[in-house]
Amino acid sequence: MTRTQAKSLVEESGVEFFICSFVEMSGAPKAKVIPATHLEYMAEEGAGFGGFAAGEIGQLPHNPEMVSMPDFNSLTIVPWRKNIAWVAGDMYVEGEAWHYCPRTILRQQLEKAKEKGYVFNVGVEAEFMLLKQNADGHYAPWDTLNTLDKPAYDLRALHRNLDMMTTLIKYMQELGWEPYANDHEDATCQFEANWTYSDALTTADRYTFFKWMVKTLAEEQGLMATFMPKPFANLTGNGAHFHMSLWDAENQTNLFLDENNENGLSPLADWFIGGILKHAKAVTAVTNPLVNSYKRLVRRAPRSGASWAPVYVTYGGNNRTQMIRVPAPGRIENRLGDGAANPYLAATVLLAAGLDGIENQIDPGVRNDDNLYEVSETELQRRSIGFLPTTLSEATDYLERDEVIKNALGTEYADYYIQVKREEWRNYHLSISQWETDNYLGVY
């Protein structure tokens, strides 16, 4: 959408305000409200921010102001307040694209793919939980009737949340996202929404808006929605599975599709998988960015009997115990990422890893068809199946040593990211958990 089209939209649809938005490292959206009367000024000058106050975006208090320049292609009329339009922006400092801006980083990686003749299409499976604060001030799944060990797809639990889910679906339909499957997931009060794939930048914008939309709807019902990777030790965590494919420059032909292949995948897709497998341990630092993320990537089963999260560097067919699943011909699913992942950064590193696989024609090997939760560690080692990192600290170490992934992020940003994540790990390591108090206080 051009500025002229945005102006016409204001005149035709009654938009009175713009939310000029951007994200920092965490993926949390930041914004200013701009009256539609100042659309021309916003389009020319952007919206200014003191970067240090906004989060991890590479600024200190003395640095020049950052400016979010709106990308009107992302313009979204807010379904629950139709006089407001949200628009994602790219950050600039003193007239130059800001290399600490996650959206800019993804744009640059997509340009590299475009130079090779590829369009990167992505769909996301968005999982979240609905919680309510109880009398002692703690948050817990809100539905006290939702007590099944295996609540996935349970109609009764879904029915008690139909107002929330059907409103969400209607909003996505209004926005033209084409939602096609929405359900109660494997954990108590956990839900998943799926909508049609788009190019990676559009999907990252939509996922960012989606998270804000879900949280807003939940708050209106007196609940809290969380995308936290592992809110409860006894329940399945929140993933953000990325479904990926490369298309030709016109975005008309799926270059991953080969109907004559056993997996329905072309050699290009195989090499793309090989690249992700090669760089998986470094990629994990970005797709699983929190201390808490690694409490989801475990073999130990929660109440339902399976974590549904990968633990090993593998790929397979339609097999949900693998890191990379081939759910259908012509696309692959990365099951590694979680709900805390910044979608712009996650798409960047997955694409970079895949392109490296293509450039070097990395063979992914034979697909794995086993239930990997049941294969012994001795057997896994015999097969040379690699383990994913078990902590944020370990994943960060792998990222520091992976030049391909660091270059995709930009070496300066990668070093900054590593610094932030190491500080996060130190702060966690210096804290005293309830588990330590319960197990050690009266014994030692």
C-alpha positions in Angstrom: 0.0 0.0 0.0 1.3 3.4 -0.9 1.0 6.6 1.0 -1.6 7.8 -1.4 -3.6 4.6 -0.9 -3.3 5.0 2.9 -4.6 8.6 2.5 -7.6 7.2 0.5 -8.2 4.6 3.2 -8.4 7.3 5.8 -10.9 9.2 3.8 -13.0 6.1 2.9 -13.0 4.1 6.1 -13.0 6.7 8.8 -9.5 6.0 10.2 -8.7 8.8 12.7 -5.5 7.6 14.3 -2.4 5.5 13.3 -0.4 3.4 15.7 3.1 3.8 14.4 4.9 0.7 15.7 8.2 -1.1 15.8 9.8 -4.0 17.7 13.0 -4.3 19.7 15.0 -7.5 20.5 12.2 -9.2 22.5 9.7 -8.7 19.7 7.4 -6.7 22.0 5.8 -3.9 19.9 6.4 -0.3 20.9 4.3 2.5 19.4 3.1 6.1 19.2 -0.4 7.3 18.3 -0.4 9.7 15.3 -3.6 11.5 14.3 -4.6 10.8 10.7 -4.5 14.6 10.2 -0.7 14.2 10.4 -0.4 11.3 8.0 1.8 13.2 5.5 4.1 14.2 8.3 4.3 10.6 9.6 5.0 9.3 6.1 7.8 11.9 5.5 9.4 12.2 9.0 8.2 9.0 10.8 7.6 8.8 14.5 10.5 9.6 16.9 11.5 7.6 19.9 14.2 7.7 22.6 15.7 4.3 21.9 17.2 3.6 25.3 13.7 3.8 26.8 12.2 1.4 24.3 14.2 -1.7 25.2 17.1 -3.6 23.6 17.6 -1.7 20.4 21.3 -0.7 20.6 20.9 2.8 22.1 22.1 4.6 25.2 20.5 7.7 26.8 22.8 10.1 25.0 22.2 8.7 21.5 20.3 10.5 18.8 16.6 9.9 18.5 15.4 6.9 16.5 12.6 7.3 14.0 10.1 4.6 13.0 9.4 5.0 9.2 6.0 3.4 8.5 5.7 0.6 5.9 2.2 1.1 4.6 2.2 -2.4 3.2 1.7 -3.6 6.8 -1.2 -1.2 7.5 -3.9 -3.1 9.5 -7.2 -1.6 10.6 -7.7 -2.6 14.2 -10.8 -4.8 14.1 -12.0 -3.9 17.6 -11.4 -0.2 17.1 -12.0 0.5 13.4 -11.0 4.2 13.6 -7.4 3.1 14.3 -4.9 1.6 11.9 -1.7 -0.1 13.0 1.4 0.1 10.8 4.8 -1.5 11.3 7.9 0.6 10.9 11.6 0.3 10.2 14.0 2.2 12.4 16.3 4.9 11.2 18.9 7.0 13.1 20.1 10.3 11.5 18.7 9.2 8.2 20.3 5.8 8.0 18.6 2.4 8.4 19.3 1.3 12.0 21.2 -2.0 12.0 19.8 -2.9 15.5 16.2 -3.0 14.1 14.9 -6.6 13.8 12.6 -5.8 10.9 15.4 -4.2 9.0 17.6 -7.2 9.7 15.0 -9.5 8.1 14.5 -7.2 5.2 18.2 -7.4 4.4 18.2 -11.2 4.6 15.2 -11.3 2.3 17.1 -9.1 -0.2 19.9 -11.6 -0.2 17.4 -14.4 -1.0 15.8 -12.2 -3.7 19.2 -11.8 -5.4 19.4 -15.5 -5.7 15.9 -15.6 -7.2 14.0 -16.8 -4.1 11.0 -15.6 -2.2 10.8 -17.0 1.3 7.2 -17.9 2.3 6.4 -18.6 6.0 3.3 -19.7 8.0 3.2 -19.8 11.7 1.4 -22.0 14.3 0.7 -19.6 17.1 0.2 -21.2 20.6 -0.8 -19.4 23.7 -2.4 -19.9 27.1 -5.3 -18.1 28.9 -4.7 -17.5 32.6 -6.4 -15.8 35.5 -4.9 -14.4 38.7 -6.1 -16.4 41.7 -6.6 -15.3 45.3 -2.9 -15.6 46.3 -1.8 -13.4 43.4 -0.5 -16.2 41.2 -1.6 -16.9 37.6 -3.1 -20.2 36.6 -5.1 -21.6 33.8 -8.5 -19.9 34.1 -10.9 -22.8 33.4 -11.2 -24.8 36.6 -13.3 -27.4 34.7 -10.5 -28.1 32.3 -8.9 -31.0 34.2 -8.2 -33.7 31.6 -4.7 -35.1 31.3 -5.1 -34.9 27.5 -7.2 -31.8 26.8 -6.2 -31.4 23.2 -9.1 -30.9 20.9 -11.6 -31.3 23.8 -14.9 -29.9 22.6 -16.1 -29.0 26.1 -13.0 -27.0 26.9 -13.2 -25.4 23.4 -16.8 -24.5 23.9 -16.1 -22.7 27.2 -13.7 -20.5 25.2 -15.8 -20.0 22.0 -16.4 -16.3 22.6 -12.7 -15.6 22.6 -11.8 -18.0 19.8 -14.7 -17.1 17.4 -14.0 -13.4 17.9 -10.4 -13.9 17.1 -11.3 -15.9 14.0 -13.7 -13.2 12.8 -11.0 -10.5 13.3 -8.5 -12.5 11.3 -11.1 -13.0 8.5 -11.8 -9.3 8.5 -8.1 -8.7 8.1 -7.9 -11.1 5.1 -5.5 -13.6 6.8 -7.7 -16.6 5.9 -7.6 -18.5 9.3 -8.3 -22.1 8.6 -7.8 -24.2 11.8 -8.1 -23.1 15.4 -8.2 -25.5 18.4 -7.7 -26.3 22.0 -4.1 -27.5 22.3 -2.3 -30.1 24.5 -2.1 -28.0 27.7 -4.9 -26.8 30.0 -6.3 -23.5 28.6 -3.9 -23.6 25.7 -5.0 -22.7 22.2 -3.5 -22.5 18.7 -4.5 -20.4 15.7 -3.4 -21.0 12.1 -3.8 -18.7 9.1 -2.6 -18.8 5.5 1.1 -18.3 4.9 2.6 -15.2 3.3 6.1 -13.9 2.5 8.2 -13.9 5.6 8.0 -10.1 6.3 4.2 -10.1 6.1 4.0 -13.1 8.3 6.3 -11.6 10.9 4.2 -8.4 10.9 1.0 -10.4 11.2 2.3 -12.5 14.1 3.4 -9.4 15.9 -0.1 -7.9 15.5 -1.7 -11.3 16.4 0.1 -11.4 19.8 -1.1 -7.9 20.6 -4.6 -8.8 19.5 -4.8 -12.0 21.5 -3.5 -10.2 24.7 -6.0 -7.4 24.2 -9.0 -9.7 23.7 -7.9 -11.7 26.8 -7.7 -8.5 28.9 -11.2 -7.5 27.9 -12.4 -10.8 29.4 -10.4 -10.4 32.6 -7.8 -12.9 31.6 -4.1 -12.8 30.7 -2.9 -14.4 27.5 0.7 -15.6 27.5 3.0 -16.9 24.8 5.7 -17.8 27.4 7.5 -21.0 26.3 7.0 -23.0 29.5 4.7 -21.3 32.0 4.0 -24.5 34.0 6.3 -27.5 34.6 3.4 -30.0 34.4 1.9 -28.7 31.2 3.0 -28.6 27.5 4.8 -25.4 26.5 3.9 -22.8 23.8 5.6 -23.3 20.5 5.7 -21.1 17.4 6.3 -23.6 14.6 7.4 -22.1 11.3 6.3 -23.7 8.0 8.7 -22.7 5.3 9.2 -22.9 1.5 11.1 -21.1 -1.2 9.3 -19.8 -4.3 10.6 -18.3 -7.5 11.1 -14.5 -7.9 7.5 -14.0 -9.0 6.2 -16.0 -6.0 4.3 -18.3 -8.4 6.2 -21.6 -8.3 7.0 -23.5 -5.2 10.7 -24.5 -5.5 10.4 -27.0 -2.6 7.8 -29.1 -4.3 8.6 -32.4 -6.1 5.6 -34.7 -6.3 7.8 -37.6 -7.5 9.9 -37.5 -4.4 9.2 -39.7 -1.3 9.0 -36.7 0.9 7.4 -34.5 -1.7 10.5 -32.3 -1.6 13.0 -31.1 -4.2 16.8 -31.3 -3.9 16.7 -27.6 -3.1 14.4 -28.3 -0.1 16.7 -31.1 1.0 19.7 -28.8 1.0 17.7 -26.2 2.9 17.0 -28.8 5.5 20.6 -29.7 5.6 21.6 -26.1 6.3 19.1 -25.8 9.2 20.4 -29.0 10.7 24.0 -27.8 10.4 23.3 -24.5 12.1 20.5 -25.7 14.4 22.4 -25.2 17.7 23.2 -21.5 16.9 19.8 -20.9 15.4 18.3 -22.1 18.8 19.7 -19.1 20.5 17.4 -16.9 18.4 14.3 -19.1 17.9 14.4 -20.0 21.7 15.6 -16.8 23.2 14.8 -17.1 26.9 16.1 -19.0 29.9 12.6 -20.5 30.1 12.7 -21.7 26.5 15.0 -24.6 27.4 12.5 -26.0 29.9 10.2 -26.7 26.9 12.9 -28.5 24.9 13.0 -31.7 27.1 12.2 -35.4 26.8 10.5 -35.5 30.2 6.8 -35.6 29.5 4.3 -33.2 31.1 0.9 -34.3 32.3 -0.3 -35.2 28.7 2.5 -37.7 28.2 4.5 -35.8 25.5 6.3 -32.5 25.4 5.7 -32.1 21.6 9.0 -30.2 21.4 12.2 -31.3 19.7 15.3 -32.3 21.7 17.6 -33.5 18.9 18.9 -32.2 15.6 16.9 -34.3 13.2 14.3 -34.3 10.4 11.6 -36.7 9.6 8.4 -37.2 7.6 5.0 -36.4 9.3 6.6 -37.1 12.6 6.1 -34.6 15.5 9.1 -35.9 17.5 11.5 -34.4 15.0 13.0 -30.9 14.9 12.1 -30.5 11.3 8.9 -32.2 10.1 7.7 -32.6 6.5 3.9 -32.3 7.0 3.0 -32.2 3.3 4.7 -32.0 -0.1 6.4 -28.7 -0.8 7.0 -27.4 2.7 8.9 -28.1 5.9 8.0 -27.3 9.5 10.6 -26.1 12.0 9.2 -27.2 15.4 12.0 -25.7 17.4 10.8 -22.1 17.9 8.7 -21.0 20.8 6.2 -18.2 21.6 9.0 -15.8 22.8 10.8 -15.8 19.5 11.1 -12.5 17.7 9.5 -13.5 14.4 11.8 -11.1 12.4 15.0 -12.5 13.9 13.7 -16.1 13.8 12.9 -15.9 10.1 16.3 -14.3 9.4 18.4 -17.0 10.9 16.3 -19.9 9.5 16.5 -18.4 6.0 20.3 -17.8 6.4 20.9 -21.4 7.6 18.8 -22.8 4.7 20.5 -20.7 2.1 23.9 -21.9 3.4 22.6 -25.4 2.9 21.6 -24.7 -0.7 24.9 -22.9 -1.5 26.9 -25.8 -0.2 24.4 -28.5 -1.2 24.4 -29.9 2.4 22.8 -33.4 2.5 20.4 -33.7 5.4 20.8 -37.5 5.4 18.1 -40.1 5.7 14.9 -39.0 7.4 14.2 -40.3 10.9 10.9 -42.1 11.4 11.3 -43.2 15.0 9.6 -41.8 18.1 12.7 -40.1 19.4 11.3 -39.7 22.9 11.7 -43.5 23.2 15.1 -44.0 21.6 17.8 -44.4 24.2 20.6 -41.9 24.5 23.1 -44.7 23.8 21.3 -45.5 20.5 21.1 -41.8 19.6 24.8 -41.4 20.1 25.5 -44.5 18.0 23.5 -42.9 15.2 25.4 -39.7 15.6 22.2 -37.8 16.3 23.1 -34.4 17.8 21.5 -32.9 20.9 20.0 -29.4 20.9 21.3 -27.0 23.5 19.9 -27.5 26.9 20.4 -24.0 28.2 20.4 -20.4 26.9 24.0 -20.2 27.9 25.0 -23.2 25.8 22.9 -21.9 22.8 24.6 -18.5 23.0 28.0 -20.2 22.9 27.0 -21.9 19.7 25.8 -18.7 18.2 29.1 -16.9 19.0 31.0 -19.6 17.0 28.6 -19.7 14.0 29.8 -17.1 11.4 26.9 -17.8 9.0 24.2 -17.0 11.5 26.2 -14.0 13.0 26.6 -12.5 9.5 22.9 -12.9 8.8 22.1 -10.9 12.0 25.0 -8.5 11.3 28.1 -9.2 13.3 27.6 -6.0 15.4 24.0 -6.9 16.2 25.0 -10.6 16.9 27.6 -9.5 19.4 25.0 -7.2 21.0 22.4 -10.0 21.1 25.0 -12.4 22.7 25.8 -9.8 25.3 22.2 -9.3 26.2 21.5 -13.0 26.4 24.6 -13.7 28.6 23.5 -11.0 31.0 20.0 -12.6 31.1 21.6 -15.9 31.9 23.8 -14.4 34.6 20.8 -12.7 36.2 18.9 -16.0 36.2 21.8 -18.0 37.6 22.2 -15.5 40.5 18.6 -15.8 41.4 17.3 -18.3 44.1 14.4 -20.4 42.9 11.6 -21.9 45.0 12.9 -25.4 44.0 16.3 -24.6 45.7 14.6 -23.3 48.8 12.2 -26.3 49.0 15.0 -28.9 48.6 18.0 -27.3 50.4 16.8 -24.9 53.1 15.9 -27.4 55.8 18.5 -30.0 54.8 21.8 -28.0 54.9 
